[in-house]
Amino acid sequence: MVVRTVMDDVLERAIAEGRVPGVVALAADRSGVIYQGAFGKRAFGGDADMTTDTVFWIASMTKALTSVAAMQEVEQGKLDLDEPIGQRIPELANPVVLEGFDASGAPQLRPARRPITLRHLLTHTAGFTYEIWNADMARYARGNDLPGIIECKNACLALPLIADPGDRWEYGINIDWAGKAVELASGLSLNVYLRERIFEPLGMTDTGFVLRSDQRERQARMHVRTGETSFDVIEFEIPQAPEFYMGGGGLYSTGPDYLRFLRALLGDGALDGARILKPETVAQLGENQIGDLLVTMLKTVDPVSSNDAEFFPGMPKKWGLAYMISTEQAPTGRSAGSLAWAGLGNTYFWLDPSRDVTGLILTQILPFADAAVLDAFGQFERAIYDTAA
């Protein structure tokens, strides 16, 4: 007999009310999976049911994996958190800061006051930003005919800083550069590195930058919200022969695969006998690394791609070496000190070492910070904590 749960009811209601076309959600503790469910369709108006092995573009949920890869290289002494990263990556040896534009529209640039370090990159304090949340950088990219980051061309990364390294938290292309540092330190492409050092040890057979034919058959389609209960299905795919593997957002994965990664972090760096990080390094990932600086709202300048986005408004948020840190208990039940982040297509995860629980929810909807998905995520998370109480 199948026993229905509150989590099932939350997710099924989001589908039944038409607010989300399809969703996968999972949760686990150190002992194993405590919930998994899939509801709705892989494409709005389509026939294929959403299943737990459906493949999603996880976008910026890639960042935590690349950050772990970088810290593996730090553990081995091949990278240093605080040396100038320009010693490893020549393109970052002489960073410049964009201060604005002159009367003719030409960008005003000056040398950065200090060098960029790997710590700056992993904490989003290097000064890099994303165009969808910064009008000046969008203007600079247009004026210089630079491709968008989603095109995975090296020219995507030819951006100045918007602030001096270490001066403020500014979300951007930092982890793409961290991925290049991993490649240079290891001698492996990021694609091969992640597969050999993280995916294979953890049994993550459905995670990678390049889609196999069997994964395409299980892939969720990308949607653009057009109304409260209406969506357009759009053609969307990360380049499959990229100039660089986008460590900040290029991976595809499934719920069960990504949950194995989260369980390894919950298990102090190990899962089922495979260790990817030392316990002390895992602890370091989740400690405040930005001092008095704060994680701030992502204020959109591209409403097609993102709504204004801020998790738990009013709560001060910090950043570790891989993810955001909640400084207070959240309304969902998440403990102070919990860790979390998300992906542009409305994929979200959280990791709560204090309560020994982790979970994620996956959809494929633009723009980011979709109210209906966030509502379902919040209710799902609350139900997980209530059930565990």
N, C-alpha and C positions, 0 to 999 in steps of 0.2 A: 504494500500500500504506500502510495506517495503522500508524504506529509507536507502540507503547505506551510510556509513560514511567513512572518511579517515582511521579510525582505522580498519574497515572491510577490506579495500583495503590492508593495511599493512600486516595484518595477513594472508589474503587469498593469497597474493603474496608469502609469505614464504612457504606456502603449495604448491602452484602451481609450484614454482620453485624447489620443492623437497628438500629444505634445512631443513625442519622440518616436521616430520610425522603428528603431531597433536598438537594443542595449544588451551588453554583457557585463556582469558584475561578479566579483569574487572577493572572498576574505579568508584569512588564515591566521593561525597563531603558531607558536614554535612547534607544536605537535603535528600540524598539518592543515589541510583545507577545512574550513568550517562552513563555507557557503560558496556555491557557484550557481549561476542562473543565466539564462539567455531568453530574451523575449522580443517579439516583433519580427521585422523583416530586415534582410541585409540591404535592401533598397526600397525606398518609399514607392508603394504601388506595385512592388515586385512579388514574386512567388517564393523565392528562397528564404527559408526561415533563418533567423539568427540562431547560431549555435555557439557553444562555449569555445569551439576551435575556430571561430571566424577570425580572419586576419584583418588587422587594423593598422593604419598609419598612426604611430604613437607620437610623432612629432617631438615636442620638447621633453617627453618622458625619456627620450634618448639621452638627454643630458646627464642623468644620474649614472647611466652605464658608462658613458665616456669619462665622467669624473672618477668613477671607480677605476677605470683603466689607467688614468693619469696617476692615481694614488698607488696603484700597483707598481708603476715605474718609480715613484718616489720611494716606496718601500725597498726597491732594489738598488736605490742610489743612482739611477739613471736620469732622474729629474729631481729638481730641488724646488721647493715651494717658493723660496724667497730670492733666488738668483734672478737677474734680469733675463727674461725669456728671449730677448733679442739675441742672446748668445747662442740660442738653439734655433731660433726662427729669424733669419735675416730681415724679413719684411717687418718685423716688430722692433728692430734695433733702434729706430729713430721715429717714435710715434709723434703725431701732430694732433693738436686739438682744434676743432672747428669752433670759432667764437662768433660766427654770424656771417653776414654777407654785406658787401659794400653797396654803394648807391647804384653801381652798374650790375649788381647781382653776382659778382665774383665772390667765392668763398674766402673768408678771412681765417687763415690758419697760422698757428704758432707752435713751436716745439713744446712737447709735454714737459712738465717740471720734474718729472721723475720717471724712471723706467717701469715698464710693465713686468710683473712677475706672474708665475703660474698661480700663486695664491690670488692675485687680482682677477685672473681669468676665471678660476673656479668659483669665486665669490661674486662675480658680476660687479666688480669695482674697478675694472681696468679703464672704464670710460667708453667702451663700445656700447652701441645701442642697436635697436631694430627700427627700420623705417616705419613700420606700422604704428609705432608708439612715439615717434619723434619727428615732428614736421621739418626741422632743419636738416635732419639726416635724409629724409625723403627728398627734400629739395636738392641736396648735394648729389644724391644718387641719380636723380633725373638729369641734373645739369652735366653730369659726367658720363651719362649713358651706361650706368652700371647695371648689370642684371640683378634681379632679386635673388635673395639667398636660396629660395626654393629651387633655383636652376642649377645649384651645385657646381657653379663655375668659379674658378679661382678669383676672377674679377669681382665676384660678389663680396669678397672680403677686403677689397681695397678701399676701406672706409677710414676716415679719421676718427678720433675720439670726440666725445661730446663733453667730457670733463677730464681733469687730470687723474691719473691712476691713484686710487686710494681715497679720492675726495668724496665719492658718493656711490650708492648702489644704483646701477643703471643696467637694466636687462637688455642683453644683446648677443652679438655673435661670438662672445667669449669662448664658449665651449667648442665651437668649430676650430678656433685656434688651438685650444687644448688638445683636440683630436689630432691636429697636425704635429703638436709636440710629442704625443704618444708615438706617432709614426716615425718621427725622426729619432727618438730615443730607442725604439725597439727594432727599427729596420723592417717593420711589417706595415702593410696597409691597414687602416683602421678596420676595414672589413674582415681581414684575416685575423687581426689581433683580437677583436672582440669574440670572434668565433672560437679561436683556440684557447683564449685565456679566461673567458667568462661563459659563453653560451654552451660549449661542449662540456666543460666541467659541471655545470649546473643542469645539464639535460634540457637546455632551451633549444629545441629542434625547430621551432617555428619563428625565430627571430633573426633578422638580417636586413641588409640594405637592398638586396636583390631578390626579387620574388621568383619562386619556383612555379612551375605550371600548376602543381596541386594546390599551392597557396592562392593563386589567382581564382581558382574554382571556389575557394572559401572566403573570398575577400568581400568586406563590406564596402558599399559604394559611398562616395562623399556626397553630402547634401548641403544645400544653402537654404536656410530658413526663409520662407516667403510670407509666412503668417503664423498665427498661433498653432495651427494644425496642418500647415501646408509646407511643402518642401520641393525644391528642384533638385534632381539628381544630376550631378556634373561629372565631366571627365576630369580625373585628377590622378596623377602618379608622380612620385619622386623619380628623377632621372635614373634609369637602370644602368647606364654606363657613364657615371658622373666624372667630372674632372677631379673632384675630391669627395670623399665620403663625409657627409654632413654630420659630424659628431654632436651638433646641437639639435638635430631634428630629423634625421634621415631614415630612421629605422621603422620596419614593419614588425609586428608581433601579435601574439594572441594573449588573452587573459591568463590562461594557465601558465604560459611561458613567463610572462612578466611577474606573475605572482611568485614563481620560483626565485627570481632575482630578489624580490622584496623579502621573501622568507630567509634567504641567505643573509641579508642585512639584519633582519630581526634575530637571526641566529649568530650574531657577532662575527659575520663573515664566512660562515660555513653552512652547507646544506648537504645532507645525505653523504657525509664523508668527504665532500669536496670543499676546499677552502679557497676563497678568492681574495680575502684581505685578512690581515691580523685584527684581533679584537680591538686593540688600541687604535688602529686606523679607522675602523668603523665608528668608534666613539668620537674620533676627531671629525669625521664627516658631519656628525650631528651637533657639534658644538658651535656656538656663535663665533664666527670668524671675521665679523665686520665691525666689532667694537660698538661705538655709539651710533653708527649709521643704521638706517632702517630700510626695510623693503617697502617700496612705495607703490601706489596705484599705477597700473599700466593704463595710461590715458590714450585712447585710440585717436589716430589721425587717419585711419583706414577702416571705416565701419563695415566694409564688406568682409574684412578678415577678422576683426575683433570688436567686441563691445569694450567699454571701460571695464577693467578687471582688477578686483582686489578681493582677496580672501579674508573673511572675518573683519570687515571694516571697523575701525576703532581699536582693534587689538594691535599693539606693536609687533612687528614681525622681523626676524633676523634671518641670516643666511649662513649655512655651514659651508662645507666643501662640496656639497652635491645637491642640496635642496633647501627649501624654506623651513624655518623653525617657528612654530607657534609659541609665544611666550606666556600664554594663559590658556586655561581650559576653554575649549570651544563649545558652543551650544550643542554640537552634535555628540558631545561626550569625549572628544579627542583631548588627551591630556596636554598640559603645559609641557613644552619640550618635544612635542610631536613634530614629525617631518612630513613634507608633502611637496608635490608639484603637479604639473599638468602638461597637456599637449594641445596645440592649436585647434585640432579637430574635435575638441571637447572630450578628451580623455583625462582622467584624474586618478591620483593615488595618494594614499597616506600611510604613514608608518608610525606606530605608537609603541615604542619600546617599554614605556612604563606600564601599559596595560597588556603588553604582549599580544598586540593585534595589528594587522595590516590589511589593506584592501584597495580595490580599484574599481573604476567604472569606465566603460568604453563605449563611445558612440562615434559617428563620423558626420559632424554637423559644423558648418560655419554660419555666422562668425563665432569666435571664441567667447567664452564666458556666457554661454547660452543660459538664460534664466531657467528654462524648463529642465535642462540637464543638471544644473547646479541644485535645483530644488530636489530632483530625484536622488542625486548624489547625497545631499544632506540627510534626506529621509532614510536612505539606505544605510548610511553610516550610523545614524541614530539607532536604527533597528539592530544593527550588529552589536552595538554597545548594550542596548537594552536586553538583548538575548543572552549576552555574556554575563550580565550582572547577577 
